[in-house]
Structure formats: structure tokens, C-alpha cells
Amino acid sequence: MAAGARLAALAAVALVSAASLPVSHAAEPMIEALRERIEALRAAGDAQIGAGSSAARTLVASIYERRGFAPLWADAQRARSLQAALQASSTHGLDPRDYHLDALAGLRVPDGAGAERDRALVQRELLLTDALVRLAYHLYFGKADPRALSGGWNFARTLDGVDPLTALAALVEAPDLAAALENLSPRLPMYRDLRGALEYLRRIERAGGWRTIASGPKLELGATGAQVEQLRERLRASGDLAADADDSAGFDAVLETAVRRFQARHGLEPDGVVGKSMIAALNVGVSERIAQVRANLERLRWVSRELTGDFLLVDIAGFTARLWLNDALVWSSRVVVGRPYRTTPEFRARMKYLVLNPEWNVPPTILREDVLPKAIKDPGYLQRQNMRVVDAAGQVVDAGSIDWAKYQLQPRIFPFQIVQASGRENPLGRVKFMFPNEHSVYLHDTPSRLLFERTVRAFSSGCIRIERPLELATLLLDDPAHWSDEHLRDAIATGRTQTIAVGRPVPVMLLYFTASVASDGALQFRPDLYARDGAVIRALAAPFRFAPVDTGRRAAPAAR
């Protein structure tokens, strides 16, 4: 049963039970005190609760109004269960201090009866409820708002048609509150594995972390000296070198294997040589790696409910693309993504069609910065590249009739489009995959095959080049009778440009992960290619501002 459906079913019971709660005579003063605070909360906020925004205050108030202001946390065991869950938020990479734990620890409830006791109990009520709202929101959607961090972000933030108040009504009445909260977090193996990696790094941190390596000449097989000993100690601390490795062996084959393992885990060229780039990676502190893992746990919370069924995931920082069909991984490929100054954006779109033997409409940035300067300097450039000039009506324009010098200083006013015909020199290769989007980004083949051998593959102008395009095309066309691998190659061999609707219009998700756990359990880090980690880490440390979720449901999978 989907999360939204489970919450709706539980909420039906929760609302009935809340409506029928008996009110004892002794509880009436507490209920009245709670009503007064709720009315104040709605009117002007409450700095002592710190609910973060008018939306959060409204949600907390509505919970109690639906219950007739009956308290939620009169059961001490249930309150302790919630507080334990708040503490356990750290295992998700969240900060327990976001959930009023200091205020709750310092709160004293007087013995006996009276207005002072009622005020303290009401204060505890509202702190616990606001903490519950915060933690539930953070586990389900993430703490940060990705729309504020990425201009192109268009993933949904929805409870699949269940309104937030109904969802919270289900949560607070769950028989096992801690388990219900845990179930709000992503159920993905990659999320589970990163949580394990977070605890692993924290154990290293508690043990004192790892030392830095002094700068110096390159270290390789046969080297000796103090720097080699530092290297051994450092790699032993991170588990790349076995604890019982011989300390007196210098830079031997065992150490070289450990160096290669570290390099592979950190997105470095695994050449077994310790140069500047590896020294820099070695000297990233364990606290910084913990922050990096926390950032990637947060990224998974943003999108976890999208990663189900059929989907194509492009990991920009990981330089990979993977296709899942019916929740099974069926294809993967190395990819080339945008250069740091021509970044590939993060967004979601649906695959619609592919084009065999595509022509290339030179994008505006490449036109201004690359093609136009070459065409101005060399009149024969366009012809040699099998390019033609077309006007706004799509009519071919004689390149010899254009006053090219006119656009040398003002390339932005160039009124024509330059199109390269399909062929061996076409940068799109023999097939492109179209998932229409506002960024004009797509996947495509490439004649530049050697780039896939690089460890860091950021050479494009924003689109994604894929190493194994024909396999992907066959899977997406999903029509073995008409589009087998052989049929596809025959169609390409004709040289004719042909557009074909895909049989499986899967969602395409362009995301950015700098930490993950490989299938063999190795914790992997990738360079923060576009310097995006810092913004996520800062958002995790910032005061929480509750943002209303989207109404309605996520888009249903396309009919097959």
C-alpha cells in the first residue's frame, strides 16, 4: 500500500477516536489552557514554540482543534517514545537540536495541580507536537527546500492526495509512533546504505578521525620515508589498508593496492600514484565527509518516492546513467555531463521519443562561443563541418550572402540558426533521446568515445552523452518485433533521420549525488563537480522554515 493510502486509512480511525475522546472533569483546566495557547498561536505565533512559519503554526493548531483540544502526550511512555525518535533523527543525518530537545530537557512540570502545572504541561504538549511535525516533514520531504537551491527543480512535494493534517492525524494515533516515523523516511537500499556509512564515519570520528598527509613529492611503488608512514596510517584509518598490514614495508604492492582502492572510491584516476589530487582527497577531514554523506541523505529524501517502478536516473556527479524497469536495474552506462561552466541542471521530465541519425541544431551558447567565431574567421568552416544556415522560417540561407563581420562583436544579434547534418562528425552521434524540457537538455550518442575512459567526465555543454545508446534505445522502444537491435542498426545504416515514439515513456531524472555506497559495500565519494554540496549542508544547519506541500497527487505512470 502506498504511503499516502496507508496514512489515509490510519487517519480515518484516528479522527474517529479523536472525536470520541472522553474529557474528565480534572482534565478540563488543561484543555482550557491548551485552547488559549492555540488561539494565541493562530493569532500571532508563539516564540516559545518556534513553529517556524505561519503554515506550521496553522498545522499545529489544527491538530488540536480537530481533537477538541485534548492533549496528545498525556501518556508519558508515548512522550518518551517520541523523544527517543527525535534523538534518533541523527541517524538520518538530521540534527536533533532542531526538535526542541534542549527546551524539553529544561522544562520542569510542578507537582500537584494548579495553573502553573497546566501551563507547563501545555508548553510540553506544544513543543512535542511541533517537534513531531518537524521530524515527520524532514523525514518525508527533507529539511531543505530544493526549489530554493536549484532554479530548475520540478520534483513534486506531495502526500499523494492526502492533506497534511489528515496525514499527521494518522501519525499521532499510530500504535508504534517510533516505527511510524521511521517508515516516513526513504525505503531505498541506497538510503539505508548511506545511513550505515554515516554511522561508520561517526565511529571513526569518535576514535579521533584520521591524520593529514604532509605535502611533498609524488609517492609511488618503492618510496620510503615519513610521508609513506603517514599514508599507511591514513589509509588504515579509513579501512582502505588492512589493520595488520606490515608497517615496515615502505610503499609496497599492498600499499599500492590500498592507494588504488582509495582512488577508485573517491573518483580519482586509480593509477596507484599519490599526487596532489590524492593528497587533497586524503586531507579532507572525517567531519567534512560526514557532512557530505548528510547532504546526500537529504537529496534522497527529496526524491525517494519518485525512484520506483520504471525510471531512468542520470547521476551527474557520478557520471552514470541507470535504467530501472519494474523496480529492477536493467541497464547502466557511463556518461559525459556538462563542464563546470556549462552545468547540467537537475530536473525531472518524461521520455517521449528518440531520433535516429539526428541533425544538430547548434545551441545558442555554443553558437555564440564556438561556432560563430570559427565561421567568421574561416569562410569554409561551415561547409567542412557539413553545416548549413537557416532563417527563422526554416529556409536555407546562402552562407556567402551573410556579412559575418557584422556579428563578430555582437554575436547575440545573429538572426540565423546553424544546423549540422547527421553523419560521422555530428556530435549527437547516431541517436538522441528526447524528454522535452525547458533546459533543452537531452541524452545522445557521441563520436568522441575516448572521453568515456576518463575518470572525471565533464566535457559537454550541458546535455548528456551516453556510452551505450543502442542498448538504451532498444529497451525504451520496447518493441522486439519491429525494433530489435538488428532492426535499429539497419535503420541507422540508411542515414535517414527518423523520429520514433518510445514504447516505455519512463520518467527521466537528472540528479546529483556526491556520496553513495557501491554494491560491494564500499563507501564512495565523488568530487563536488558543480560545488553544490555546500548549499545543502548550509540548509541543513539553518533554522527550519516549514513550506506547504503541493496539493494533489504525483503524475501516474504512463499507460503501456
N, C-alpha and C positions, 0 to 999 in steps of 0.2 A: 504494500500500500504506500502511495506517495506521501511525503512529509505533510503536505497540505491536507490530504484526505485524513491522515491519522489525527492531525490537530483538530480538524472539524468534528470527527467522531467523538474524540475526548471532550471537546468543548460542549457538545450537546448535553453530556452528562454533567459537566462542570457547572453549566448555567442553571440546570435544574436544581442541583444540590445547593448552589449559592442562593437561589431564590427561596429555598425552604429552610435555610439555617435558623434554628431556634435562637431567640435572643433572651438570655436570662436577665432578671432584674439587676443582678450585680454587674452585668456587662454594659448596661445602658450608659453609665458615665463615660466609659471608654469609647463607646460608639459615638456619643455626642462630641467628645473631644476630637475624635478622628474626623467627624463630619466638619467641624470648624476648621481644622487644618487643611482638609481637602478643598473647602471653599476658598480659603486663603491661597492655596496652591494654584487653583484655577485663576484667581483674580490677579495675582501679581508675582507669582513664583515664590520660591522658598529657598533662600541661600543656604539654610542648614541642611536641606536635602540635596541641593545642587543637581537637579534633574537635567540640566544641560541645555534645554530648549523648550519652547512652548509646546512643541509636539510631544516631547517626553512627559512634561507636566500633565498634559491633557490625557495621555495614556495612563499614567499612574492614577490620576483622579478617576478616570472612567472605570478602572478595575474595581475601586471601592464603591463607586456609585452603583454598579451592577450588583454588588453584594449587599447593598443596604448598609454599607459602612461596617460590615462585620470584619473583624481582623483576620489576617491571613496567617499570622505567625504566633498564635496563642499556644500552639503545640511546640514546646521547647525542642523536642527531638527534630521536628521538621525545620526549625530555625537553624539548628546546628548542622543539619544536612545541607542546607543552602550555604552556610558559611564555609563548610568544607569544600563545596563546589566552587565557591569564589576563590578559595586558596588554590584549588587545583587548576584554575584558569592559566596558571603559569606554564602548565604542561602543554598548553596550546600556543605558547609564545605570547600570551596576553599578560597584562600587568595587574596583579591582584589589588594594587593600590587604587585602581580605577573603580573599585566596587565598595567603597566606604568602610573598608576593614579597620582602618585606624579609628574612625569615628565610632564604629560599633564596639571596638575593644575598649574605648574610653567611656562609653555610656554606662551610667550606673542607674539601676532601677530601684528606688526606695522600697523597703518592706512595707507591709500593711496596705492600707487603702488611702485614697485621697487624690486631690487634683495633681499634685506633684508626680505621683506614681503614674497616673493616667497620661500625663504629658510625656514622661519618659518612655512609656510603652508605645505611645503614638509615634514618638520620634524613632524608636527602633523599628516599628512597623514600616514607616515610610522609607527609612534607609534600606531595609532589607528588600522592599518591593522595588525601589528604584535600582538597587543593585541587581536584582533578578532581571529587570527589563534590560539593563545594560548588557549583562552577560549573555542573555538569550540573543539579543541583537548582534553582539560581537561574534558569537559562535556561528550564527546562521548567515550573516551578511558580511562579517568583518567589521573591524572598528573604523577604519578609514573609509572615506568616500572616494572610490576610484575615479569617479567623474570629475572630482576636483584635482586629481593628479594627472589625468590623461584626457586631452581635449577630444579625442575620437572615441572614448569609451562608450559603448552602447549595449553592454550586457544588462539583462533585467535584474531588478532587485524586487522580487515579488514573493508572496506566500501562496502563489497558485490559487488565487481567488478567495482565500481565507483572510478576513480582515485581522489586523494585528491584535485587536482587543480579544477577539474570539480565540486566536492562537494562544495568547497569554492565559486566557481562562482555562484552556486545556492544560497548559503547562503547570499552573499553580495547583491544579487538582490531581496531577499525576501521582500514582501510588508511590513511585520511587523518583523523587524530584531530581536527585543527582544523576540517575540514569537518563531521565528525560532531557536534562540539559546536555548531557554528553551526546545524546542522539541528534542534537541540533547541529553539531559540528560535522564537517565533511566525512562521508563514509568511504572515502577513496583510499586505496592502498598507498598512493604516493603521499597523502596527508599523514596516514598512520606512520609511514616510514620516516617522514621528516620529524614527527614528534619524537620518535625514538632517537633520531640523530641529535635533536635538541638536548635530550637528557644525557646522551653520550658526551656532548661538548660541555655540558654543565658539570659533569663529573670531572672532566679534565680541568675545568676552571677551578673547581673546589680543591683539586690536588695541586694547584699552583700554576696551571697553564703550561705554556711552553716558552722556551727562551728564544731570543732573537739570534740571528746569524750575522756575524761581522761581515762588512763588505771586504772585497778583495778580488784576487784573480779568479778566473773560472776554475771550478773543481770538476775533475773527471777521473776516470779509472786510473789508479796508480798514485793519486795525490795523497799527501800526508800532512800532518800539522794540526794546530789548534782549531782551525776552521772546519776541518773534517770531523773532529771530535764534536764540535758544536752541531754539525749537521746530523751526526749519528743520534745525539741526544734529542734533537728536534724531531727527527723522523720517528724515533721510538715513542715520543710523547703523543704523536698523532696516530700511532698504530701502523704507520707505513713500513716500519722496520720492526722485526720481532724483538721482544724484550730480551731474549737470550742470545742475540747476535754478538759476535766476537768484537769487543771494544778495541782490540789491538791490531786489527787487520787493515787499518787505513781505508782508503777508498777502494774496496774490493768489489767483486762481482755481486755479492749480496747487497752491499750498499747501493750499487748502481741499479739493481732491480727495485730497491725501495725508492730511489730517486725517480725512476720511470713511473712507478705506481703513483707517487705524489703528483708528478706532472700530468699524468692522464686524469687524475681526479680533479685537477684544477684548470683544465682546459689549456694546458701548455704543451708545446711540442715535446713528445716523450723521447728525447734523444739521450737521456742519461747524463747530461752535462748540466752542472749547476752554474747558470749565468745570472745576469742582472734580473731578468724577469722572474726566475725561480726564487732568487733571494727575496725579491719583493713579496712574492706569494708566501714564502716561508715566514716572513716577518709580519704578516697580518695576524694580530692577536686573537686569542680564542674568544674574547668578548666581542670582537668585530665579526667573527664567524657566527657566533650566536645570534647577533643582530641580523645577519644575512639570512639565517635559517628562519628567524621570526618573520622577516619581511616576506619570505616565500610561503610560509604557512598562511599569512594574511592574504596573499594573492590567490591561494587555493580557496580560501573562504569566499572570495568574491565570485568565483565561477563554478564551484563544485557541482551544483545542481545542473549545470549545462553539460557536464562531462559524463554523459550517459547515452546508451543506445548507439546511434551512428553519429560520428563526428570526425572531422579532420583537424588535428591540433598542430599548429606550427609554433614551435618553441624558438623564439627569436634569439635569445641569448644562448640557447643550447645548440643552435644551428641544425635543428632536426625537424622533420615533419612525420607525423604518425596518423594512420587511419584506423579507427575502430569501427567495426560493423557488428551490430547486435552485442555490444559491450566486449567484443574480442578484438585484440590488436591483430590486424591482417596485413599491414604494410608499414614500412618505415623507410626513411631516406635522409641522407644528408642534404642540407640546403645552404644556399648563399643568401644572405639578407643585406639590408641597407647599410651603407657606410655610416659612421657616427655623425657625419654632417648631412646625411640623407636618410634619416632613420625610417625603419619600418614601423608603422603605428600598430597599436593594439586595438582590436575591434572584432566584431562577430558579423558574419554575413552568410548567406546560403549559396552553395554551389549551384549554378544554373546550367552552364553549357561549357563545352570546350571547342577549340578551334584548331583544326589540323592545317599545317603549312600557313601559319598566321603571318599577316603583314604586321609591320611595326609602325604605329603612329608615334613618332618621336615625342615624348612628354615635354611640357613647356620648360622645365628646369634644364633637362638635357639639351633641348633645342637651343636655349639661350647660352648655356655654359660650355657646351661641347660641339654640337653640330654646326651651329651658325658661325662661330668663329672660324672653323675649318673651311666652310663653304665660302666665306668672304675672302679668306686667304688663298684658297685653291679652287678655281672655277671648275676643275674636273673632278672634285671630290665626290659630289653627289652621284655622278654617273658611275664612278668606280664602285661606289657602295650600293649600287642598284636602288638609289633613292629617287623619288620624284617629288615635285612641289605641287600642292593642290590648294585651291582657294576655298572660301567659306562654303561655296556651293558644291564642293567635291570635284570640281573640274581641274584637270591637269594644267599647270601653268608652265610655259617655257622658261626654264631657269635662266637662259641667256637674256631674257627680257627684263629681268629684275635688277634694279640698281642696288646691288649688295652693299656697297659702301655706305649707303644711306642708313643701314641698320647696325653699323659697326659700333657706334657709341650708344645707340638706343635699341638694343635687341628686343626689348619688351613690346615695341610697336610693330614688330614683324607680323604682317597680317595673314601669313600663309601657314599651312601645315606641311610638314615633311614626312613622307611615308616611305618606309623601306620595304621592298617586295620580299616575299618569302624566299628562302634559299639558304645556302650554307653559311653566309655571312650574317644572316638575320639573328640578332641577339636573343630572340624568343625561341630559337630552335624550331622544332617541328610540331610542337603543340603548346597551347596555352590554356589555362583553366580559369574560367570567369565566374566570380562571385561578386556581382555588381555592388559597388560601394562608393562612398563619397571621396575616398582617398585615391581612386584609380589604381589600386593595388591588385595584383593577380599573381598566380603561380605560373611558371613557364619552364620549358626546356631551355637549354643553352648550348652553344657550340664550345664554350670555354670549360671543358671538362676537367682540366687540371686543377681548377680552383677548389674542387671538392676534396682534393688531397690535403688542403691546408687545414690546420687545426682551428684557427680563427678565420671564419668565412664571412666577412663583412665587406663585400665589394660591389654590391648592386646600388641602384638609385632608389631603393625603397620596395620594389617588387621582390618576389622570392623565386630564386632559381632552384629547381629540384633535380636531383641526380637520377632518379628512376621514374621518369614521367610516363612512359608507356604502360608500366605496370599499374600506376595510379589510374590512368585513363581507362584501362580495361575494367578495373574494379568499379569505377564510378559509372561507366556506361552500362554495366550490369546486364549485358545482352549477348551471351556467348554465341548465339546463333548468327547474329549479324556483326558483332564486334569482338571477335576473338582477337588474340594477339596478332595472328597472321593477317586477318582482315584489316586490322588497324595499320599494320606496316604496309600492306598493299595500297591502302588509301593514301598514306603519306607519300609513297613512291610515285604517285601520279603528279605530285607537285601542285595539285589543285587546292585552293583554300576552301575549307569546308567547315561549317558550324554544325555541331551535334548536341542536342539536349542530353543531359546526363540522366541515367535511369535511377540513380540514387542521389537526390539533391541534398546532400549532407550539409549540416552547419560547418562552416569553416571558422576556426577560432585562432586568431593570431595573439599569442600571449608571450610573456617574458618571465622566465624563471632562471635565477642565478644559483639556486641550490636545489639538489634533488638526490635521491638515493637510487643507485643502479640496481639491476636485477640480481647482482651478486652481493648486494648489501653495502657496497662501498658508497660513502658519502661523497658527493661530487659538488664542486663549486665551479662556476664559470665567471670569467671577467664580466664586470658590470659594464657592458659594451656602451650603453647609452646613458650611464650614470643615473639610473632610475631607482636604485635601492635606497639612496639617501632620503628621498621624499617619503617613501613608505615607512622607513624607520622613524623619521621625524613625526609622521602622522600617528604612529603607534604610541609615541611619547606625549603627544599633545592632548589637551583636555578634550573629552568626548563631546561631540555635538550630534545628538540624535537627529537623523534625517528621515522623514516619512518614506515608506516603501512605495513601490509602484502598485497601482491597482490592477486588478485583472490577473490573467494567467500568462505564463510564458507561451510562446508560439508552439503549437503542437507539431510533432514531426510531420514532414510532408508525406502524403499518401503515396504508397508504392504502386 
